[in-house]
Amino acid sequence: LFKNKLYFITIFIVSLFWYYQSMAWLTLSPLKYEFDITAWSQKQEKIKITNTWNESITVYSSKQDFTSWDDNWTPKFIDPKDQVSSEFTLSNWINIEDKNLTLAPKETKEVLFNVSVPTWAEPGWHYAAIFFSPWAVKWSQIAVVQRIWVLILVNVPWDVKIDWSLKSFEVWTKTNSWLEAKTSFENFPITFETTFENGWNIHLKPKWKIELIDEDWNV
């Protein structure tokens, strides 16, 4: 029993060491692209990837669609088998020139990718991500893999439906690290909180300004 435990601990330590060795220090630039691409057109761009580690590393790329992020700015990635229709599947329209590449220590390379929008593409916004990982999982689907990504947002221009609303508008003051409803505006700071809801499947970038007007109508 003792030997079995010792064997298990040894395997566990070796696994941790392998996991540590597979964790490359990678940086990407830029982290997001936004394109307007008409049907049956294409756009080519490049991503800069840097190995900040002191050893060479082979980087593997992949792509996947995602839905718009939640209030915490976390995108929800979609498994390809769960994709509803090819009309929406931006990841199928993306071609990565160098799917796998090796980076020397401190080396930076450019990865070219091309977005080709088909004629049957659904108008509106489509979302995908290009992933880079120092580990390609082949023999097992159960693994902890480090992935970093670049978000790709593509708008296919056409007549589209827009449905949005301002769900809430709150005014707060900070008291002892807590936010409380503010009823007096004689002192600063003032914290404004707005909740904007997009009720449709296109990408919106709301812009507004808040004006403070005193009793003499001075802005």
C-alpha positions in Angstrom: 0.0 0.0 0.0 2.8 2.4 0.9 4.5 1.7 -2.5 1.3 2.3 -4.3 0.8 5.7 -2.6 4.4 6.6 -3.3 3.9 5.7 -6.9 0.7 7.8 -7.1 2.5 10.8 -5.5 5.4 10.5 -8.0 3.0 10.4 -10.9 1.1 13.4 -9.5 4.4 15.4 -9.1 5.5 14.5 -12.7 2.1 15.6 -13.9 2.4 18.9 -12.2 5.8 19.4 -13.6 4.5 18.6 -17.1 1.7 21.0 -16.6 4.1 23.7 -15.5 6.3 23.1 -18.5 3.4 23.4 -20.8 2.3 26.8 -19.5 3.9 29.2 -21.9 4.0 32.9 -21.3 2.3 34.3 -24.4 1.1 37.8 -25.2 -1.2 38.8 -28.1 -1.7 42.1 -29.8 -4.3 43.4 -30.6 -6.9 41.6 -28.4 -10.0 42.5 -30.5 -10.9 43.2 -34.2 -14.1 44.8 -35.4 -14.9 44.6 -39.2 -17.6 45.7 -41.5 -17.6 43.1 -44.4 -20.3 42.8 -47.0 -21.4 39.4 -48.3 -19.0 37.8 -50.7 -16.2 40.0 -49.5 -13.1 39.4 -47.4 -10.7 41.0 -45.0 -7.1 40.1 -44.1 -5.4 41.1 -40.8 -2.6 39.9 -38.6 -2.1 39.1 -35.0 1.2 39.6 -33.2 2.1 36.8 -30.8 5.1 36.9 -28.4 6.8 34.2 -26.4 8.0 36.0 -23.3 9.4 32.7 -21.8 13.0 31.8 -21.8 12.5 28.6 -23.8 11.1 27.8 -27.3 7.5 26.8 -27.5 5.2 25.5 -30.2 1.9 27.3 -30.3 -1.3 25.7 -31.6 -4.3 27.8 -32.9 -8.0 27.1 -33.1 -11.2 29.1 -33.6 -14.6 29.1 -32.1 -17.8 31.2 -32.1 -19.1 33.0 -29.0 -22.2 34.8 -27.8 -22.1 38.3 -26.5 -20.5 38.6 -23.0 -22.4 39.0 -19.7 -22.2 41.9 -17.3 -18.7 40.7 -16.2 -17.4 40.9 -19.8 -17.0 37.1 -20.1 -17.7 35.7 -23.6 -19.6 32.4 -23.8 -17.8 30.2 -26.3 -20.0 27.8 -28.4 -19.0 24.2 -29.2 -19.0 23.8 -33.0 -21.5 20.9 -32.7 -24.0 23.2 -30.9 -23.9 25.9 -33.6 -27.3 26.6 -35.0 -26.6 27.4 -38.6 -23.7 28.1 -41.0 -25.3 31.4 -41.8 -24.2 32.6 -38.3 -20.9 30.6 -37.9 -18.2 33.2 -38.2 -15.5 30.7 -37.2 -16.2 28.8 -40.5 -15.4 32.0 -42.4 -12.0 32.5 -40.7 -8.9 31.0 -42.2 -5.6 31.1 -40.2 -2.5 31.0 -42.4 -0.1 29.5 -39.8 -2.2 27.2 -37.6 0.9 25.9 -35.7 4.1 27.8 -35.2 7.3 27.6 -33.1 8.5 30.7 -31.2 12.1 31.1 -30.0 12.6 32.6 -26.5 11.4 36.3 -26.5 10.5 36.0 -30.2 7.5 37.8 -31.8 5.8 36.5 -35.0 2.8 37.7 -37.0 -0.1 35.3 -37.7 -2.1 36.2 -40.8 -5.8 35.4 -40.8 -8.5 36.0 -43.5 -12.3 36.5 -43.0 -14.3 35.5 -46.1 -18.0 36.3 -45.8 -20.2 34.0 -47.9 -23.2 35.2 -50.0 -25.7 33.5 -47.7 -24.3 35.2 -44.5 -27.0 36.5 -42.1 -26.9 40.3 -41.9 -25.8 41.8 -38.6 -23.0 41.0 -36.2 -21.2 37.7 -35.8 -18.7 36.8 -33.1 -15.8 34.4 -33.0 -12.4 34.0 -31.3 -9.0 32.8 -32.5 -7.3 30.8 -29.7 -3.6 30.2 -29.1 -2.4 27.5 -26.8 1.0 25.9 -26.0 -0.5 22.4 -25.8 -2.5 20.5 -28.4 -4.7 17.9 -26.6 -4.9 14.8 -28.9 -5.0 11.7 -26.7 -7.4 13.1 -24.0 -10.2 15.6 -23.9 -10.0 15.9 -20.1 -7.1 18.3 -19.5 -6.4 21.8 -18.2 -5.2 23.8 -21.2 -4.0 27.4 -21.2 -5.7 29.4 -23.9 -5.5 33.0 -24.8 -7.6 34.6 -27.5 -8.3 37.4 -29.9 -12.0 38.4 -30.3 -13.2 38.8 -33.9 -16.4 40.9 -34.4 -17.8 41.0 -37.9 -20.8 43.1 -39.1 -22.5 42.1 -42.3 -24.2 45.4 -43.4 -27.9 45.2 -44.4 -31.2 46.3 -43.1 -31.3 44.8 -39.6 -33.6 45.0 -36.7 -32.5 47.0 -33.7 -34.2 46.4 -30.3 -32.7 48.0 -27.1 -33.8 49.7 -23.9 -32.4 51.4 -20.9 -33.4 49.1 -18.1 -32.3 51.2 -15.1 -30.6 54.4 -14.1 -29.4 54.7 -10.5 -27.5 57.4 -8.6 -25.3 56.3 -5.7 -22.9 57.6 -3.1 -20.1 55.7 -1.5 -20.3 55.4 2.3 -17.8 53.2 4.2 -17.1 51.2 1.0 -20.8 50.6 0.4 -23.0 52.1 -2.3 -26.1 53.8 -1.0 -28.9 55.7 -2.9 -27.9 59.3 -3.2 -30.6 61.9 -2.5 -28.5 65.0 -2.0 -26.2 66.4 -4.7 -24.4 69.1 -2.7 -21.2 67.1 -2.5 -19.1 64.8 -4.7 -18.4 62.2 -5.8 -21.6 61.0 -7.5 -21.7 57.4 -9.0 -24.1 56.8 -11.9 -25.1 53.2 -12.8 -26.9 52.4 -16.0 -28.2 49.1 -17.3 -28.5 48.8 -21.1 -30.2 45.8 -22.6 -29.7 44.7 -26.2 -32.9 42.8 -27.2 -31.7 41.5 -30.5 -28.9 39.5 -32.2 -26.8 42.5 -33.5 -23.9 44.2 -31.9 -24.7 47.6 -30.3 -22.3 50.2 -28.9 -24.4 52.7 -27.0 -23.1 56.2 -26.4 -24.6 58.9 -24.2 -23.6 61.7 -21.8 -24.9 62.7 -18.4 -25.5 66.4 -17.8 -25.7 68.0 -14.3 -27.9 71.1 -14.1 -28.1 73.2 -11.0 -31.0 75.3 -9.7 -29.9 78.2 -11.9 -30.0 76.0 -15.0 -26.3 76.0 -15.3 -25.0 72.8 -17.0 
